C-alpha cells in the first residue's frame, strides 16, 4: 500500500484494489452445492447466490465438466468468425422465449446498454429519430455504466458522475401502471422495467400491470424492455419472469443466472427490433465467446430438464410458508414477505445491515436491498433440508434482534 497526501487532505492509505465496496471481512475460499466455506473453513448456507448469480449452486458437477472440456479446446476466437456454441444457444433461447434474435454480452449492464441502443436504432430506422427517451421506474437498478446509472437516477448511483445523460423520464412504481401514460411524449422510445425489482426491494409487477404496459407500448408505438438480469433464468419458477403473464416484451436483458457464475449476458429481441441492428452497429470482443457459450448451453440443459421448474416451485412454496410463519412470530421485526419463486424478500422494521450481519454470524448468507428489505436468493437446486436449516437460522436472528429491541413498557413508564 502507498501513502497519498496533498495540501488539502489528510494522509490516506491507497489500496491496490479501489475501495468501491463496503466488503464484509470474509473471504470465500471454496464452495460445494449450496454451501460456501471461508478462509477458516467456516460453513455458510448460501441464500445470497452471489446476488442472484449462482442459480445452480457452487461447483455444479456438470458445469465443472463442461468448463474443463471447453478449456482444453478453445477459449476465444472473436466474433470475426462463426461460433457454433453461440448459434446453438441463440436458437435454443429463441425456441423457449418470445425472441427471434439476440446479442451476447459479458454482463447485465452491457445487455441493458445494448437494449437502449436497439430502442434508439429502431425508431431511427422507422424515421422517428426524435424518439430516444426511455421511461424508467423509481428504485430501479439497471447497471453501473454512465447510461445505466442515469436510467436509475438515484443519488447513491449518480453522485459525483454528472452531468448525467438526459434520456430518461422517471415515474413511480405504480400499483396501477395506467398512470405511466402521463409520462409518454413524442420523444418516448421505450418503457424499461424489471418484472421483479431486485435492488429496489423485491417488488413484483403484477400480470395485470404487465398487460397495461404492453398495451401502452402498442398504443403509442414504443418498445417494452424487460430487465431480467436478476429475476430471469429460473429464479421465479419459469425461465423468465415475464412468462407468468400472457404478454411478452420487445427486448429482454439477461445475465447473472444465464452463466451461473461465468460472466455472460444476452440481449434478446423480436425480429422487428433486431433487424435494425445491422453490420457494424454493435460489437463485443468477448461477448458470446466459446467458453461462455459452452456454460450457457449446459445451464440451459439443466434448467430445461423435466421437473426442474417443478422443484423450484415446490421449494418456493415451502420457503414462503416458513417465512410467513416467521413473520407471524416476529411481527416487530418482519413487516411482510414478498416476491416470486425463489426471489423473496423480508421487508423489515429495521435497517437490513443488522439483520444481514447477524445472519452471517449464524452461517447464513443473505443480501440487503432498498426499502428495508433483505433478499433471499437461494440456489435453485436447494432441498427441503436446506430450507429448514435456513429457517432455523433466520429464527435465531429474529430472536436475537427481538431481545435487543426497546421494551415498550419501559418507554411507556418514561
C-alpha positions in Angstrom: 0.0 0.0 0.0 1.1 3.6 -0.6 0.5 6.7 1.3 -1.0 9.7 -0.5 -1.3 13.3 0.6 -2.0 16.7 -0.9 -2.0 20.1 0.8 -5.8 20.0 1.4 -6.2 16.4 2.5 -5.2 14.2 5.4 -2.9 11.3 4.7 -4.8 8.3 3.3 -3.8 4.8 2.5 -4.4 3.7 -1.0 -5.2 0.0 -1.6 -4.2 -1.7 -4.9 -8.0 -2.5 -5.1 -10.2 0.5 -5.3 -12.3 0.8 -2.2 -15.7 0.9 -4.0 -17.3 -1.8 -2.0 -18.2 -2.0 1.7 -16.8 -5.5 1.9 -17.6 -7.9 4.7 -14.4 -9.3 6.2 -15.0 -12.8 5.0 -13.2 -14.5 2.1 -14.9 -17.4 0.4 -12.3 -19.9 -0.4 -14.4 -22.6 -2.0 -18.0 -23.8 -2.3 -19.9 -27.0 -2.8 -23.6 -27.2 -3.7 -25.5 -24.7 -1.6 -22.7 -24.2 0.9 -19.7 -21.7 0.9 -16.6 -22.0 3.0 -14.4 -19.2 4.2 -10.6 -18.9 4.8 -11.2 -20.6 8.2 -13.3 -23.4 6.8 -16.4 -21.9 8.4 -19.5 -23.2 6.6 -22.2 -20.8 5.2 -25.6 -21.7 3.8 -25.8 -19.5 0.7 -29.1 -17.7 0.4 -27.5 -14.8 -1.5 -26.3 -16.7 -4.5 -23.6 -14.1 -5.4 -26.5 -11.6 -5.7 -28.7 -14.0 -7.8 -25.9 -15.5 -9.9 -25.1 -19.0 -8.7 -28.5 -20.4 -9.5 -27.1 -23.9 -9.7 -25.0 -23.6 -6.6 -21.2 -23.9 -6.3 -19.2 -26.2 -8.5 -22.1 -28.0 -10.1 -20.5 -31.2 -11.5 -22.0 -30.8 -15.0 -20.8 -27.2 -15.2 -17.3 -28.1 -13.9 -17.1 -30.9 -16.5 -18.3 -28.6 -19.3 -15.9 -25.8 -18.4 -13.0 -28.2 -18.2 -13.7 -29.8 -21.5 -14.1 -26.5 -23.3 -11.0 -25.1 -21.7 -9.0 -27.8 -23.4 -10.5 -26.9 -26.8 -10.7 -23.1 -27.4 -11.3 -20.1 -25.1 -11.5 -17.2 -27.5 -11.6 -16.6 -31.2 -13.6 -13.3 -31.5 -16.8 -12.6 -33.4 -14.9 -12.2 -36.6 -15.6 -16.0 -37.0 -18.6 -18.1 -36.5 -19.0 -19.6 -33.0 -21.2 -22.7 -33.2 -22.0 -22.7 -29.5 -23.3 -19.2 -29.8 -25.5 -20.1 -32.7 -26.9 -23.1 -30.8 -27.6 -21.2 -27.6 -29.3 -18.4 -29.5 -31.5 -21.0 -31.3 -32.5 -22.6 -28.0 -33.2 -19.4 -26.2 -35.4 -18.3 -29.2 -37.3 -21.6 -29.1 -38.1 -21.1 -25.4 -38.9 -17.4 -25.3 -40.5 -14.6 -27.4 -37.3 -13.7 -29.1 -36.2 -14.1 -32.7 -32.7 -12.9 -32.3 -30.2 -11.8 -29.7 -26.8 -10.4 -28.9 -24.5 -12.0 -26.3 -22.6 -9.8 -23.8 -20.3 -10.2 -20.8 -22.6 -8.7 -18.2 -26.1 -7.4 -17.4 -25.1 -3.7 -17.8 -23.9 -4.5 -21.3 -27.1 -6.2 -22.1 -29.1 -3.1 -20.9 -26.8 -0.8 -22.9 -27.5 -3.0 -26.0 -31.2 -2.7 -25.3 -31.1 1.0 -25.1 -29.1 1.2 -28.4 -31.7 -1.1 -30.0 -34.6 1.1 -29.0 -32.9 4.2 -30.5 -31.9 2.4 -33.6 -35.4 1.0 -34.1 -37.1 4.4 -34.0 -34.3 6.0 -36.1 -34.8 3.3 -38.8 -38.5 4.0 -38.7 -37.9 7.7 -39.4 -38.6 8.8 -35.8 -35.1 9.9 -34.6 -36.7 12.2 -32.1 -37.8 9.2 -30.1 -34.9 8.5 -27.8 -36.1 8.9 -24.3 -36.9 5.9 -22.0 -39.3 5.7 -19.1 -37.9 4.0 -16.1 -39.1 3.5 -12.5 -38.0 5.0 -9.2 -36.0 2.5 -7.3 -34.8 0.6 -10.4 -31.3 -0.7 -11.0 -30.0 -1.4 -14.5 -26.2 -1.4 -14.0 -23.2 0.8 -13.3 -22.3 2.4 -16.6 -22.9 6.1 -17.2 -26.0 5.3 -19.2 -27.4 2.7 -16.8 -26.9 4.8 -13.7 -28.7 7.7 -15.5 -31.5 5.2 -16.2 -31.9 4.8 -12.4 -31.3 8.4 -11.4 -30.7 7.5 -7.7 -28.3 9.9 -6.0 -26.5 6.9 -4.5 -25.5 5.8 -8.0 -25.1 9.1 -9.9 -23.5 11.3 -7.2 -20.2 12.8 -8.5 -20.6 11.4 -12.0 -22.5 14.3 -13.6 -23.7 15.6 -15.9 -26.0 12.7 -16.5 -27.2 11.6 -19.8 -30.5 13.3 -20.4 -32.5 10.5 -21.9 -34.7 9.1 -19.1 -38.0 10.0 -17.5 -38.7 8.6 -14.1 -42.1 7.5 -12.8 -43.2 5.8 -9.6 -43.5 2.1 -9.2 -47.3 2.3 -9.5 -49.9 -0.2 -8.4 -51.8 1.0 -11.4 -49.4 1.2 -14.3 -52.0 3.0 -16.5 -50.6 6.2 -14.8 -47.4 5.7 -16.8 -49.2 7.0 -19.9 -48.9 10.5 -18.4 -45.2 10.4 -18.9 -45.3 9.3 -22.6 -44.4 12.0 -25.1 -43.5 12.3 -28.8 -39.9 11.7 -27.7 -40.5 8.4 -25.8 -38.8 5.4 -27.3 -39.5 2.8 -24.7 -40.6 1.8 -21.3 -38.0 -0.2 -19.3 -38.8 -2.2 -16.2 -37.7 -5.1 -14.1 -40.6 -7.6 -13.9 -39.4 -8.2 -10.3 -37.4 -5.3 -9.0 -34.4 -6.6 -7.2 -32.1 -3.9 -5.8 -35.2 -1.8 -5.2 -36.7 -4.3 -2.7 -38.1 -7.4 -4.4 -41.2 -5.7 -5.9 -43.0 -7.9 -8.5 -45.0 -6.3 -11.3 -48.5 -7.9 -11.4 -49.7 -9.7 -14.6 -52.4 -7.0 -14.9 -49.8 -4.3 -14.8 -47.6 -6.1 -17.4 -50.6 -6.1 -19.7 -51.2 -2.4 -19.1 -47.6 -1.6 -20.0 -47.8 -3.8 -23.1 -51.0 -2.1 -24.3 -49.5 1.3 -23.7 -46.5 0.5 -25.8 -48.6 -0.9 -28.6 -50.9 2.2 -28.5 -48.0 4.7 -28.7 -45.8 2.5 -31.0 -43.0 2.4 -28.4 -40.9 -0.6 -27.2 -41.3 -2.6 -24.0 -38.0 -3.6 -22.4 -37.8 -6.1 -19.6 -34.6 -6.1 -17.5 -34.5 -9.8 -16.2 -30.9 -9.7 -15.2 -31.7 -10.7 -11.7 -35.2 -12.2 -12.0 -34.6 -14.3 -15.1 -33.2 -17.8 -15.6 -35.5 -19.8 -13.4 -35.5 -17.5 -10.4 -39.3 -17.1 -10.5 -40.2 -20.7 -11.3 -40.1 -20.1 -15.1 -37.2 -19.5 -17.4 -38.1 -15.8 -17.4 -40.4 -13.9 -15.1 -42.5 -12.4 -18.0 -43.7 -15.9 -18.8 -46.0 -15.7 -15.7 -48.1 -13.2 -17.8 -49.7 -13.6 -21.2 -47.6 -10.8 -22.7 -44.1 -10.5 -24.0 -41.6 -7.7 -24.4 -39.9 -6.4 -27.5 -36.5 -6.6 -25.8 -35.3 -8.6 -22.8 -32.0 -8.3 -20.9 -30.5 -11.4 -19.2 -27.3 -12.1 -17.3 -26.4 -13.4 -13.8 -28.0 -16.8 -13.8 -27.5 -17.3 -17.5 -23.9 -18.3 -16.8 -24.3 -19.3 -13.1 -21.1 -17.6 -12.2 -19.4 -17.5 -15.6 -19.6 -13.8 -16.8 -22.1 -13.6 -19.6 -25.3 -11.8 -20.6 -27.7 -11.6 -23.5 -30.0 -9.0 -25.1 -33.0 -10.8 -26.7 -35.2 -9.1 -29.2 -38.1 -9.6 -31.7 -37.4 -9.6 -35.4 -38.9 -6.2 -35.9 -36.4 -4.7 -33.5 -33.4 -7.0 -34.3 -33.5 -6.3 -38.0 -32.5 -2.7 -37.3 -29.1 -3.8 -35.8 -27.1 -4.2 -39.0 -23.4 -5.0 -39.5 -21.2 -2.6 -37.5 -24.0 -1.2 -35.4 -22.8 -3.1 -32.2 -20.0 -5.3 -31.1 -18.1 -7.0 -28.3 -14.6 -8.5 -28.1 -15.5 -11.2 -25.6 -19.3 -11.4 -25.9 -20.5 -14.8 -26.9 -17.1 -16.4 -26.6 -16.8 -20.2 -26.8 -16.2 -20.7 -23.0 -19.3 -18.6 -22.1 -21.4 -20.3 -24.7 -20.5 -23.8 -23.5 -21.6 -22.9 -20.0 -24.7 -21.2 -21.2 -25.8 -24.2 -23.2 -25.2 -26.5 -20.2 -27.1 -24.2 -17.9 -30.0 -24.4 -20.3 -29.7 -28.2 -20.5 -30.1 -28.4 -16.7 -32.9 -25.9 -16.4 -35.0 -27.3 -19.3 -34.8 -30.8 -18.0 -38.1 -32.4 -16.8 -39.0 -31.4 -13.3 -36.5 -28.6 -12.8 -39.1 -25.8 -12.5 -41.5 -28.0 -10.6 -38.8 -28.4 -8.0 -38.2 -24.6 -7.8 -42.0 -24.1 -7.4 -42.2 -26.6 -4.5 -39.1 -25.1 -2.8 -40.6 -21.6 -3.2 -43.9 -22.7 -1.6 -42.1 -24.3 1.3 -39.8 -21.3 1.9 -42.6 -18.7 1.6 -44.8 -20.8 4.1 -41.9 -20.9 6.6 -41.2 -17.1 6.2 -44.8 -16.3 6.8 -44.8 -18.3 10.0 -41.6 -16.4 11.0 -43.3 -13.1 10.2 -46.3 -14.0 12.4 -44.0 -14.9 15.2 -41.9 -11.8 15.0 -44.2 -9.0 13.8 -42.0 -6.3 15.4 -39.1 -7.4 13.1 -40.6 -8.6 9.9 -43.2 -6.3 8.3 -44.1 -8.5 5.3 -42.9 -11.2 2.9 -42.9 -10.5 -0.8 -41.5 -11.8 -4.1 -41.9 -14.6 -6.6 -40.4 -18.1 -6.8 -37.0 -18.2 -5.1 -36.7 -14.4 -5.3 -38.1 -13.5 -2.0 -37.7 -10.5 0.3 -38.3 -9.8 4.0 -39.4 -6.2 4.5 -38.1 -5.4 7.9 -39.0 -2.8 10.6 -35.2 -2.1 11.0 -32.3 -1.4 8.7 -31.1 -4.5 6.8 -27.4 -4.4 7.8 -28.0 -5.5 11.3 -30.1 -8.5 10.1 -27.5 -9.4 7.4 -24.6 -9.3 9.9 -26.4 -11.5 12.4 -27.3 -14.0 9.7 -23.7 -14.1 8.6 -22.6 -14.8 12.2 -25.0 -17.8 12.2 -23.6 -19.1 8.9 -26.3 -17.8 6.5 -25.6 -15.6 3.6 -28.3 -13.1 2.6 -28.3 -9.8 0.8 -29.8 -6.4 1.6 -31.8 -4.2 -0.7 -33.7 -0.9 -0.7 -36.9 -0.3 1.2 -35.6 -2.1 4.3 -35.6 -5.5 2.5 -33.4 -8.5 3.0 -33.2 -10.6 -0.2 -33.4 -14.4 0.0 -32.0 -15.7 -3.3 -31.0 -19.4 -2.7 -29.7 -21.7 -5.4 -32.5 -23.2 -7.4 -31.2 -26.7 -6.5 -31.8 -26.4 -2.8 -33.6 -29.2 -1.0 -36.1 -29.2 1.8 -33.4 -29.9 4.4 -31.6 -26.7 3.3 -34.8 -24.8 3.6 -35.4 -26.0 7.1 -31.8 -25.1 8.1 -32.2 -21.6 6.7 -35.5 -21.0 8.5 -33.8 -22.2 11.8 -31.0 -19.7 11.3 -33.4 -16.9 10.4 -35.4 -17.6 13.6 -32.2 -17.4 15.6 -31.5 -14.0 14.1 -35.0 -12.7 14.8 -34.8 -14.0 18.4 -31.5 -12.1 19.0 -32.9 -8.9 17.5 -36.1 -9.2 19.5 -34.1 -9.3 22.7 -32.3 -6.1 21.7 -35.5 -4.2 20.9 -36.5 -1.5 23.4 -39.1 -2.6 26.0 -42.4 -0.9 25.1 -43.5 -1.0 28.7 -40.3 0.8 29.8 -40.9 3.5 27.2 -44.4 4.0 28.5 -43.2 4.3 32.1 -40.8 7.0 31.0 
